[in-house]
Amino acid sequence: MNVLLVVTGGIAVYKSCEVVGRIKAKGHDVRVVMTRGATQFVAPLTFSALSGHPTQTEMFGSEKSDIEHIELAKWADLVLVAPATYNFIGKMANGIADDLATTVLAAIPAETPIFIAPAMNTKMWENPILQRNLESLKILPNLKVIMPRHAILACGDRGIGAMEKPKEIVKAIFS
């Protein structure tokens, strides 16, 4: 199975490295698209080494293709957004396609499963705007949310918002 991992900019990015390893250990192929924000937490080279493929970060300028977003969308049998930030969920819910990650998602065929694993501060998770955006994503029958956990968050707060553990994410996408 071809798994496209979209990594967005939050502290939980480091957990996505383990997700790649666990998917590969199950015998699946993984390609990674990172948002600019994600590259501030983990270098694209890390995901390239783990996946065995170049990590894509830019909409234009790929040596491979100028229509990379379409090629990646066609390649993917399954899409996982982990972590899925408040910002990225808002863009998805409102149809904003302003970078490679959001444009790839806009081009994903309706039958391709999409999983999102949110990660953010508790107050952001509880924000009515985020909840409205998650509700509006329910129009996508192929989209499933892997709920965040209750934990001590990176900022020191305790509450819901921690990205699910990599082992549980991989279990969820293949069950």
VENHU-V405631 format. One record per residue. N is the residue number from 0. SS is DSSP state (a for helix, b for strand, c for the rest). PSI is psi in whole degrees, -180 to 180 (999 if undefined). D_FIRST is the distance of its C-alpha to the first C-alpha in Angstrom with 1 decimal. Layout:
n-><N	N>
ss-><SS	SS>
psi-><PSI	PSI>
d_first-><D_FIRST	D_FIRST>
//
This chain:
n-><0	1	2	3	4	5	6	7	8	9	10	11	12	13	14	15	16	17	18	19	20	21	22	23	24	25	26	27	28	29	30	31	32	33	34	35	36	37	38	39	40	41	42	43	44	45	46	47	48	49	50	51	52	53	54	55	56	57	58	59	60	61	62	63	64	65	66	67	68	69	70	71	72	73	74	75	76	77	78	79	80	81	82	83	84	85	86	87	88	89	90	91	92	93	94	95	96	97	98	99	100	101	102	103	104	105	106	107	108	109	110	111	112	113	114	115	116	117	118	119	120	121	122	123	124	125	126	127	128	129	130	131	132	133	134	135	136	137	138	139	140	141	142	143	144	145	146	147	148	149	150	151	152	153	154	155	156	157	158	159	160	161	162	163	164	165	166	167	168	169	170	171	172	173	174>
ss-><c	b	b	b	b	b	b	c	c	c	c	c	a	a	a	a	a	a	a	a	a	a	a	a	a	c	c	c	b	b	b	b	b	b	c	c	c	a	a	a	c	c	c	a	a	a	a	a	a	a	a	c	c	c	c	b	c	c	c	c	c	c	c	c	c	c	c	a	a	a	a	a	a	a	a	c	c	b	b	b	b	b	b	b	c	a	a	a	a	a	a	a	a	c	c	c	c	c	c	a	a	a	a	a	a	a	c	c	c	c	c	c	b	b	b	b	b	b	c	c	c	a	a	a	a	a	c	a	a	a	a	a	a	a	a	a	a	a	a	c	c	c	b	b	b	c	c	c	b	b	b	b	c	c	c	c	c	b	b	b	b	b	c	c	c	a	a	a	a	a	a	a	a	c	c>
psi-><141	117	123	119	121	121	121	169	88	164	-25	1	-37	-30	-28	-25	-44	-35	-45	-48	-41	-38	-45	-39	-25	0	14	157	141	134	149	134	130	143	164	-41	-38	-35	-12	-17	-41	138	144	-32	-34	-48	-33	-44	-41	-37	-26	11	153	138	132	132	-19	146	-41	159	2	136	-24	-48	151	-5	45	-38	-37	-44	-44	-41	-40	-35	-38	129	-20	143	136	126	110	117	154	110	166	-48	-48	-41	-40	-42	-45	-48	-27	10	26	124	84	10	180	-44	-49	-32	-39	-46	-36	-26	0	130	149	-25	-8	124	137	127	138	137	91	150	122	173	151	-44	-36	-42	-40	-10	129	-30	-44	-45	-38	-42	-42	-41	-42	-24	-13	-12	-16	103	-17	1	133	141	127	104	143	162	162	127	178	121	168	-33	-5	-15	156	130	-172	142	-16	134	141	155	143	-41	-43	-35	-48	-39	-43	-40	-21	8	999>
d_first-><0.0	3.8	6.3	9.8	12.5	15.9	18.7	22.2	25.6	26.6	27.7	24.5	22.6	23.2	21.1	18.0	18.4	17.9	14.9	13.2	14.4	13.4	9.7	10.1	12.2	9.7	8.1	5.1	6.2	8.5	11.2	14.3	16.9	20.1	23.2	26.6	27.5	24.5	25.7	29.0	27.5	25.1	25.1	22.2	22.7	21.6	18.1	18.1	19.1	16.6	13.5	15.0	15.0	18.0	18.1	19.1	22.2	24.3	24.3	26.4	27.2	23.9	24.8	21.7	22.4	24.6	22.0	19.2	18.6	17.9	15.7	13.5	13.6	12.6	9.7	8.1	6.1	7.7	10.7	12.7	16.3	17.9	20.8	21.7	25.4	28.3	28.5	24.9	24.9	28.2	26.8	23.9	26.5	28.9	26.8	27.6	25.6	27.5	25.1	21.7	19.9	21.7	21.6	17.8	17.8	20.6	18.6	15.5	15.6	17.1	14.5	11.6	11.9	13.7	14.8	17.8	19.4	23.0	25.3	29.0	32.6	33.8	36.2	33.5	31.3	34.4	35.4	35.9	34.4	31.0	31.3	32.1	29.2	26.8	28.7	28.3	24.5	24.7	25.1	21.4	20.2	16.5	17.6	18.0	20.1	19.6	23.4	25.1	27.2	31.0	31.9	34.2	32.7	33.0	36.2	37.7	37.7	36.6	34.6	31.3	29.1	27.3	23.5	22.0	21.4	18.1	17.8	18.3	16.0	13.0	14.5	14.9	11.5	10.1	13.4>
//
